Amino acid sequence: MEPSIVPKEMIIIKEKTEYNKGDIITYKDNFGKFITHRIVAIEDGRFKTKGDSNFEADDFIEKQAIEGKVIFHSYILGMFFLYMLKPLLLIIIVLYLLYVLLK
């Protein structure tokens, strides 16, 4: 989705009752993988999406596959959760285990 959303950004999505052309959405593909792309066409209640830097659009998806519309994204928060929270959580777990074992 570059340049709109760069890798490692945290995104927040919200389920909507309707989606429009130009909306950035997250949907689940046939393999259960989450994909975030922009809606480029709507035909017969189905949505064609495309990543901003992709040359070709994806196949049409059904509305049921859409998890929600991107309402917020932040690189700073993404980096915080990716790199800062994991070590902090690990330290808390280790300290708790030490506390329980040495009690």
FIKOLZA-1660 file (N, C-alpha, C; in steps of 0.1 Angstrom, whole numbers, plus 5000, padded with zeros to 4 digits):
% residues 103
   i   px   py   pz ch aa at
   1 5008 4988 5000  A  M  N
   1 5000 5000 5000  A  M CA
   1 5009 5013 5000  A  M  C
   2 5022 5011 4998  A  E  N
   2 5030 5023 4998  A  E CA
   2 5026 5031 4986  A  E  C
   3 5026 5044 4986  A  P  N
   3 5031 5053 4997  A  P CA
   3 5021 5056 5008  A  P  C
   4 5008 5052 5006  A  S  N
   4 4998 5056 5016  A  S CA
   4 5000 5050 5030  A  S  C
   5 5003 5037 5030  A  I  N
   5 5006 5029 5042  A  I CA
   5 5019 5022 5040  A  I  C
   6 5029 5024 5048  A  V  N
   6 5042 5017 5046  A  V CA
   6 5042 5005 5055  A  V  C
   7 5051 4995 5052  A  P  N
   7 5053 4983 5060  A  P CA
   7 5056 4987 5075  A  P  C
   8 5051 4979 5084  A  K  N
   8 5053 4980 5098  A  K CA
   8 5044 4991 5105  A  K  C
   9 5035 4997 5097  A  E  N
   9 5026 5007 5103  A  E CA
   9 5015 4999 5110  A  E  C
  10 5010 5005 5121  A  M  N
  10 4999 4999 5128  A  M CA
  10 4987 5005 5121  A  M  C
  11 4977 4997 5118  A  I  N
  11 4964 5002 5113  A  I CA
  11 4953 4998 5122  A  I  C
  12 4943 5006 5122  A  I  N
  12 4930 5004 5129  A  I CA
  12 4919 5003 5119  A  I  C
  13 4911 4993 5119  A  I  N
  13 4900 4992 5110  A  I CA
  13 4887 4992 5117  A  I  C
  14 4877 4996 5110  A  K  N
  14 4863 4996 5115  A  K CA
  14 4854 4990 5105  A  K  C
  15 4846 4981 5110  A  E  N
  15 4836 4975 5101  A  E CA
  15 4825 4985 5097  A  E  C
  16 4822 4986 5084  A  K  N
  16 4812 4996 5080  A  K CA
  16 4801 4988 5073  A  K  C
  17 4789 4995 5071  A  T  N
  17 4778 4989 5064  A  T CA
  17 4780 4990 5049  A  T  C
  18 4787 5000 5045  A  E  N
  18 4789 5002 5031  A  E CA
  18 4803 5007 5028  A  E  C
  19 4809 5003 5017  A  Y  N
  19 4822 5007 5013  A  Y CA
  19 4822 5014 5000  A  Y  C
  20 4831 5023 4997  A  N  N
  20 4830 5031 4985  A  N CA
  20 4844 5030 4978  A  N  C
  21 4843 5033 4965  A  K  N
  21 4855 5033 4957  A  K CA
  21 4865 5043 4963  A  K  C
  22 4877 5039 4964  A  G  N
  22 4888 5048 4970  A  G CA
  22 4890 5044 4985  A  G  C
  23 4881 5037 4992  A  D  N
  23 4883 5033 5006  A  D CA
  23 4895 5023 5006  A  D  C
  24 4903 5024 5017  A  I  N
  24 4913 5014 5020  A  I CA
  24 4907 5004 5030  A  I  C
  25 4907 4992 5026  A  I  N
  25 4900 4981 5034  A  I CA
  25 4910 4970 5037  A  I  C
  26 4907 4963 5047  A  T  N
  26 4914 4950 5050  A  T CA
  26 4904 4939 5049  A  T  C
  27 4908 4929 5041  A  Y  N
  27 4900 4917 5039  A  Y CA
  27 4908 4904 5040  A  Y  C
  28 4901 4894 5042  A  K  N
  28 4907 4881 5044  A  K CA
  28 4906 4873 5031  A  K  C
  29 4918 4868 5025  A  D  N
  29 4917 4861 5013  A  D CA
  29 4913 4846 5015  A  D  C
  30 4914 4838 5005  A  N  N
  30 4909 4824 5005  A  N CA
  30 4918 4816 5015  A  N  C
  31 4930 4821 5017  A  F  N
  31 4939 4813 5026  A  F CA
  31 4939 4818 5040  A  F  C
  32 4930 4828 5043  A  G  N
  32 4929 4833 5057  A  G CA
  32 4939 4844 5060  A  G  C
  33 4946 4849 5050  A  K  N
  33 4956 4860 5051  A  K CA
  33 4949 4873 5050  A  K  C
  34 4953 4883 5059  A  F  N
  34 4947 4896 5058  A  F CA
  34 4955 4904 5048  A  F  C
  35 4947 4911 5040  A  I  N
  35 4953 4920 5029  A  I CA
  35 4946 4934 5030  A  I  C
  36 4955 4944 5030  A  T  N
  36 4950 4958 5030  A  T CA
  36 4952 4964 5017  A  T  C
  37 4941 4967 5009  A  H  N
  37 4942 4973 4996  A  H CA
  37 4931 4983 4995  A  H  C
  38 4932 4991 4984  A  R  N
  38 4922 5002 4981  A  R CA
  38 4912 4996 4971  A  R  C
  39 4899 5000 4973  A  I  N
  39 4888 4996 4964  A  I CA
  39 4889 5004 4952  A  I  C
  40 4890 4998 4940  A  V  N
  40 4892 5005 4927  A  V CA
  40 4879 5003 4919  A  V  C
  41 4870 4994 4922  A  A  N
  41 4858 4992 4914  A  A CA
  41 4848 4984 4923  A  A  C
  42 4835 4987 4920  A  I  N
  42 4824 4980 4927  A  I CA
  42 4815 4976 4916  A  I  C
  43 4812 4962 4915  A  E  N
  43 4803 4957 4905  A  E CA
  43 4794 4946 4911  A  E  C
  44 4781 4948 4910  A  D  N
  44 4772 4938 4915  A  D CA
  44 4774 4934 4930  A  D  C
  45 4778 4944 4938  A  G  N
  45 4780 4941 4952  A  G CA
  45 4793 4935 4956  A  G  C
  46 4802 4933 4946  A  R  N
  46 4815 4928 4948  A  R CA
  46 4825 4939 4946  A  R  C
  47 4837 4937 4952  A  F  N
  47 4847 4947 4952  A  F CA
  47 4860 4943 4946  A  F  C
  48 4865 4951 4937  A  K  N
  48 4878 4949 4931  A  K CA
  48 4888 4958 4938  A  K  C
  49 4899 4952 4943  A  T  N
  49 4909 4960 4951  A  T CA
  49 4923 4959 4944  A  T  C
  50 4931 4969 4949  A  K  N
  50 4945 4969 4943  A  K CA
  50 4953 4977 4953  A  K  C
  51 4965 4972 4955  A  G  N
  51 4975 4979 4963  A  G CA
  51 4980 4991 4955  A  G  C
  52 4983 5002 4962  A  D  N
  52 4986 5015 4956  A  D CA
  52 4999 5013 4946  A  D  C
  53 5008 5005 4950  A  S  N
  53 5020 5003 4942  A  S CA
  53 5020 4991 4933  A  S  C
  54 5008 4984 4933  A  N  N
  54 5007 4972 4924  A  N CA
  54 5003 4977 4910  A  N  C
  55 5007 4969 4900  A  F  N
  55 5003 4972 4886  A  F CA
  55 4990 4966 4882  A  F  C
  56 4986 4955 4888  A  E  N
  56 4973 4948 4885  A  E CA
  56 4964 4948 4897  A  E  C
  57 4951 4948 4894  A  A  N
  57 4941 4947 4905  A  A CA
  57 4940 4932 4909  A  A  C
  58 4934 4930 4921  A  D  N
  58 4931 4917 4926  A  D CA
  58 4918 4912 4919  A  D  C
  59 4915 4900 4922  A  D  N
  59 4902 4894 4918  A  D CA
  59 4891 4901 4926  A  D  C
  60 4879 4900 4922  A  F  N
  60 4868 4906 4929  A  F CA
  60 4866 4898 4942  A  F  C
  61 4862 4905 4953  A  I  N
  61 4859 4899 4966  A  I CA
  61 4845 4902 4970  A  I  C
  62 4840 4893 4978  A  E  N
  62 4826 4895 4983  A  E CA
  62 4827 4904 4996  A  E  C
  63 4816 4911 4999  A  K  N
  63 4815 4920 5010  A  K CA
  63 4818 4912 5023  A  K  C
  64 4814 4899 5024  A  Q  N
  64 4816 4891 5036  A  Q CA
  64 4831 4890 5039  A  Q  C
  65 4840 4891 5029  A  A  N
  65 4854 4889 5032  A  A CA
  65 4860 4901 5038  A  A  C
  66 4854 4913 5037  A  I  N
  66 4859 4925 5042  A  I CA
  66 4858 4926 5057  A  I  C
  67 4870 4928 5064  A  E  N
  67 4870 4929 5078  A  E CA
  67 4867 4943 5083  A  E  C
  68 4871 4953 5075  A  G  N
  68 4868 4967 5078  A  G CA
  68 4876 4977 5070  A  G  C
  69 4872 4990 5072  A  K  N
  69 4879 5001 5065  A  K CA
  69 4890 5006 5074  A  K  C
  70 4901 5010 5068  A  V  N
  70 4912 5016 5076  A  V CA
  70 4908 5030 5080  A  V  C
  71 4907 5032 5093  A  I  N
  71 4904 5045 5098  A  I CA
  71 4915 5053 5105  A  I  C
  72 4926 5045 5107  A  F  N
  72 4938 5052 5113  A  F CA
  72 4950 5043 5110  A  F  C
  73 4962 5050 5108  A  H  N
  73 4974 5043 5106  A  H CA
  73 4985 5051 5111  A  H  C
  74 4995 5045 5118  A  S  N
  74 5007 5052 5123  A  S CA
  74 5019 5044 5123  A  S  C
  75 5030 5049 5117  A  Y  N
  75 5042 5042 5117  A  Y CA
  75 5049 5042 5131  A  Y  C
  76 5048 5053 5138  A  I  N
  76 5054 5054 5151  A  I CA
  76 5048 5043 5161  A  I  C
  77 5035 5043 5161  A  L  N
  77 5028 5033 5170  A  L CA
  77 5031 5018 5165  A  L  C
  78 5032 5016 5152  A  G  N
  78 5036 5003 5147  A  G CA
  78 5049 4999 5151  A  G  C
  79 5059 5008 5151  A  M  N
  79 5072 5005 5155  A  M CA
  79 5073 5002 5170  A  M  C
  80 5065 5010 5178  A  F  N
  80 5065 5009 5192  A  F CA
  80 5060 4995 5196  A  F  C
  81 5048 4991 5190  A  F  N
  81 5043 4978 5193  A  F CA
  81 5052 4966 5188  A  F  C
  82 5058 4968 5177  A  L  N
  82 5066 4958 5171  A  L CA
  82 5079 4956 5178  A  L  C
  83 5086 4966 5182  A  Y  N
  83 5099 4965 5188  A  Y CA
  83 5100 4968 5203  A  Y  C
  84 5092 4976 5209  A  M  N
  84 5093 4980 5223  A  M CA
  84 5084 4971 5232  A  M  C
  85 5073 4968 5227  A  L  N
  85 5063 4960 5236  A  L CA
  85 5068 4946 5238  A  L  C
  86 5073 4940 5228  A  K  N
  86 5078 4926 5229  A  K CA
  86 5088 4924 5240  A  K  C
  87 5099 4932 5240  A  P  N
  87 5109 4930 5251  A  P CA
  87 5103 4934 5264  A  P  C
  88 5095 4944 5265  A  L  N
  88 5089 4948 5278  A  L CA
  88 5080 4936 5283  A  L  C
  89 5072 4931 5275  A  L  N
  89 5064 4920 5279  A  L CA
  89 5072 4908 5283  A  L  C
  90 5083 4905 5276  A  L  N
  90 5091 4894 5280  A  L CA
  90 5098 4896 5293  A  L  C
  91 5102 4908 5296  A  I  N
  91 5108 4911 5309  A  I CA
  91 5098 4910 5320  A  I  C
  92 5086 4914 5318  A  I  N
  92 5075 4913 5328  A  I CA
  92 5072 4898 5331  A  I  C
  93 5072 4890 5321  A  I  N
  93 5069 4876 5323  A  I CA
  93 5080 4869 5330  A  I  C
  94 5093 4872 5327  A  V  N
  94 5104 4866 5334  A  V CA
  94 5104 4871 5348  A  V  C
  95 5102 4884 5351  A  L  N
  95 5102 4889 5365  A  L CA
  95 5091 4882 5373  A  L  C
  96 5079 4880 5367  A  Y  N
  96 5068 4873 5374  A  Y CA
  96 5072 4859 5377  A  Y  C
  97 5078 4852 5367  A  L  N
  97 5082 4838 5370  A  L CA
  97 5092 4837 5381  A  L  C
  98 5102 4846 5381  A  L  N
  98 5112 4847 5391  A  L CA
  98 5105 4849 5405  A  L  C
  99 5096 4858 5405  A  Y  N
  99 5088 4861 5418  A  Y CA
  99 5081 4849 5423  A  Y  C
 100 5074 4842 5414  A  V  N
 100 5067 4830 5418  A  V CA
 100 5076 4819 5423  A  V  C
 101 5087 4817 5415  A  L  N
 101 5097 4806 5419  A  L CA
 101 5105 4809 5432  A  L  C
 102 5108 4821 5434  A  L  N
 102 5116 4825 5446  A  L CA
 102 5108 4828 5458  A  L  C
 103 5095 4828 5457  A  K  N
 103 5086 4832 5468  A  K CA
 103 5086 4822 5480  A  K  C
% end
